[in-house]
Amino acid sequence: MKKIATLLALLPLLAWPQEDEVVSPQEIQEQLNDAETTYRQAKSMFNPWYTGPLVTPSASMMAPGSANIQPYLFVTGSWATYNSHRHTVDNKHNLYSVQLNPLLQVGITDTMDVILSTAGIVNWQDGHNGGGFNDLVITIGFPITRETLYVPRMKFTIAETFPTGKYQHLSTNGLGLNATGGGSYQTTFGFATGKVIWWTYPHPMNLRAFVGYTIPTDVHVKDFNTYGGGFDTNGTVRPGNKLSADFGMEFSFTQRWVFAMDVVYVATNMTHFHGNPGHTADGGVAIVGNGYSDNLSLAPAFEYNWNDNLGIVTGVQFSVYGRNSNVFATGQFSVTYTW
């Protein structure tokens, strides 16, 4: 009974209305400051415009019924090679080339887009020149994930290279300047991913990564060819499989101005040859094929975007490390337009 009496005595206190909480002027000012900070952050945010770094492919899908065209201009100089010991060996004569490479990406469905890539090239070395059309590449892309606040966009690609470039019966000077293709059908399986990072609101970053693995078919070659050779060369070349690994970054100075950087690594297995290697002009045995090769290069660039559909990017890709590959520097310029 005493416990019940105690509870009854406390009921009026529990039912008594509490006084409104008093907010001090300091607390009100802090709330206003927080609101002002949130407003400034929201005002400083913008939809970033990106042309894309020079090398690393995008993981974005082209919407059905839309398309993007992006021609690239490459001007390359090579003055040395990395030998099998990764030492630099100067060339007797510098090699120069100019290449125009237009890309067309078309959205087919919500789950598939297609990229068509063709190119033409002109080469110069030691007072000689040559060139022509390169191999044709068709890439089909399939989305894995769509980008959200926490999930990066991911894409799986299958690319097929068709041997439309010249690869055999080349000029007998041995420079290979009119070699514009590999003569082999090549299938490349690729994985691309990307994510816009809002690490600081006025200067977001777009990160990209790509890994590709290329499997070529055997190719029959005669005389001077892309893989070497000489007079009376006749046999079959088995090109080495190739691994590509790229990382790209774009940093927004403003919505229009962007700094980009690519880190590019390519490794190719040994090329094998079976048949008659032929001979050189001095009677020696011609060499067909190459050993294991790799190359690491960097590609800094700047972008300017007029809007979300139109922009340009320009920069330089240059080698920093390699084996059985060229020491090179390539100036690049590209315009992209989406409609």
N, C-alpha and C positions, 0 to 999 in steps of 0.2 A: 504493500500500500504506500509505503514511503516513496518508492521509485516512481509510482504513478503520479503521486502528488508533486514530485519534483518536475516531471515532464510537463505536467499541466501548468506549473509555474513558469516554465521556460517558453511556452508557446507564444505568449505576447511578445517576448523579445525576438523570436524567430520571424514573427509576422510583421515586425516593425519595419517600415521602409528605410532602406539605406540612403544616406545622403549621396547625391551625384558626385562622381569623382572630379576633383578640381584639377585642371590642366594648367600648368604654369606657363608664363610667357616664353620661357626658355625652351620648353618642350614644343610649343607651337612653332617657334622659329626653326627648330631642328626638323620638324615635319615639312615646313615650307622649303627648307634647304634641300631635303631629300627629293621633294617633288620637282624642284628646279633642276637638280642634277639629272633626274630621270628624263625630264623634258629635253635637256641639252643633249643627252646621249641619244635619244630617239631622233632628234633633229639632225644630228651628225651622221646617222646611219644612212646608207644608200645602197641601191642594188648595184653591186660591182660589175663593171664591163671588162671583159677579158677577150683579147684576140687569141690567146694561147701562147705558150712558150714555143721556141723554134722547133723542138724535136719531139718531146714526149707527147704521145697521142692522148686525146681526150676520152674520158669515160662517159661523156654526155651522149644521149640519143637524139637524133634529129626527129622532130615531130612529123607524123604522117602528113603528106602534102606540102611540106616545106623542104628547102634545100639550102646548101651553103657552097659557095665556090671560093677557093683559096689558092691562087697561083703563087708559087715560090720562085724566086730568082737566086741562084747560087753562083758565086764567083770563088773558085778554089785555087790555091797555090800549094804545091808540094815540093819541098826542096831537099828532103832526106827520107830515110826509112829507118824503122826500128828492126834490127837484126834478130836472130834467134836468141841472142844473149841480152836482148832489150837495150842494146847500145845504139846510139844514133849514128847512121852512116850517110854522109852527104851524097846526093845524086850528082852525076856528071852534068846533067842539065835539068833545070827546074821544069816541072810539069804544071800547066795551067789549064783550067777548064771553066766554061760557062754553061750552066744548065737551067732550063726553064721547066718547072714541074707543077702543072695545074692539078688541083684536087677538087673533086665534086662529090659532096655528100648529100644523099637524098633519103628522106624518111619514107619508108614503105608502109609499115604498120606500127602499132604501139610497141611491138616487141621485135622489130627488125629495121635496120637501116643499112644502106650500101654506100661504100666509098669507091670511086673510080679514080685511079692515079695513072697518069702517063707522063712522059718527059722526053725532052730532046736535049742533046749535049754536043758541045764542040770542044776539042782538046788541042793543045799546042805543046810541042816539046822539040828542042833541038832543030828548029827551022821547019818542022813538019807539022801537019795538022790532020785532024780526022774527027768524025762524029756521026751523029744520026739519032734515030729514035731508040729509046730505052725499052725495056720490058714493060708490059702492061700489068697492073696490079688491081685486083678487085677484092675488096674487103667487106664482109658481112658482119654486122654487129648485133648482139643480143644482150638486153639488160639483165643484170643479176639483182641489183637493188637500186632503188631510187634514193636520191639524197634527201635526208631529213636533218633535223637539228643535231642529231647525234650519230646518224648512220651515213657513211660515205656512199657516193654513187659507185657502182661497179658494173663492168661490162666485159663480156666474153666475145672475142672476135676470131674469125677464120678468114685468112687472106690467101688468095691464089695468085701466083705470079705466072704469067704466060710469056713464053720466050719469043717476043716480037722483035727484040734487038739483035744486032749482028754479033755473032760469037765465033765464027770460023772463016777460013779463007781470007784472013786479014792481010794488011800490007806486009811485005817481006822485010821491012826495015826493023821488025822486031819490037817496035815501040808500043804496039797495041792501041794506037790512038783511035782507030775506028771500031774498037770493041765496045759495044753499047749494051750488051746483054750477056746472060749466062748460058743460054741455050737449054735451060732446064726448067721443067715445071716445079714450082716450089710452093709448098703448103706451110703457112705460118699460123700457129695457134697462139692467141694472145689473151692476156688478162690486163685490164686497165681499171684504175680506181682514182677517185678524186674527191676533194672536200674543200669547201670554203670555210676558213677558220676566222671567226670574229674575235681574235685575241685582243684587238683594240678597235673600237668602233670606227674611227676615221680611216683606218688603214688595214682592211681585211687582207687575208692571204688565201690564194687558191693553190692547193697542193695536188700534184699528180704523180702517179707511178704506173709503169708499164713493164710487163715481162712478156717476151715473145720467144717462141722456139720454132725454127724453120727446118723443114725436112725437104731436101731437093731430090729430084729423080736423076738417074744417070743420063749422060748426054754423050752422043757420038761426035767426035771432032776430027777434022782434017786440016793439015797444014798449020799455019800460024793461027792461034785461037786465043780466046779469053784466058785460058789457063796456061798459056806458054806455047810450046810446040815449035815447029820449024818446017823445013822442006820435007815433004813426004810423010809428015806425021799422020797417023791413022790409028785410031783406037777409041776406047771408051773412058770417060772421066766420071768418077763418082765424087761429086762435090761434098764437102763436109757439112754436117748439120751446124746451125748457127743459133746462138743464144744472144738475145738482146735484153738489156735491163736499163731502163731510163727512170730518172727522177726529175720532176719539174716543179718549179715554184714561181708564183706570181705575187708580187707585193704591190698593193694599191697606194701610190702617193696621193692620188685623187681618184675620182670616178673615171676620168679620162686617161690619166698618165699612170703607167704601170711598169715596174721593173720585173724582168723575168730571168730565170736561170735554169739551165738543164745540166744534169750530170748524166753522161751517156757512156755505156759500156757494151761492147760487142765482142764476142768470142766465137771463132769458127774452127771446127775440127779439120784435121788434115784432109787434103784432097788426094784421092787415089787415081792412078791411071793404069790401064791395061791395054797393051797393043804396041805398035811401032812408034817410038818417040820421034823418029825423024832425025834430021841433022841441021846444024846451023850453017851459015855461009862459009865458015872456015873449016867445015868438015867435022866438027865436034858433035857429040850427041846432044840433041835438044832436050830441054827440061820441060816437063808437063806437070802441073800441079804445084801445090804449096804446102808447107807444114802448118802446124797449128798456129793460129794467129789471134791476136786480140788487140783492142784499142780502147783507151779511156780518154774522153774528151769533155770539155766544158763549153757551154754556150750561153753567155750573158746577152741580154737583149733589152730593148725598151719598146713599149707599146703605146700607141695613142688611139683612143676610141672616140669617134664622133657620137656614136650612140650604141645601143645594144646590138645592132645589126651590122655595123660598119666600123672597121678598125685596121690598123697597120702594125706590123712588128718588124724590127730590124736589129741585127746583132751579128756576132762573130762566133763561130764554133771552131775550136782549136784543140789539137791533140796534146796530151800531157804525159802519156805513158803507153807503151805498146810492145808488141812482139810480132815480127814478120808483117808489119803494116806500115802505112805511110805516116810521116810527120806532115801535118797539113794545117791550114787555116782557111776557113770558108766564110766569106761575107754573105749574109742572107737578108733578103727583103721579101715581105709577104703582105698581101692585102686580103682581107676576108670580108665577105658580104653574105648575109642571110636574108632570104625572102620566103 
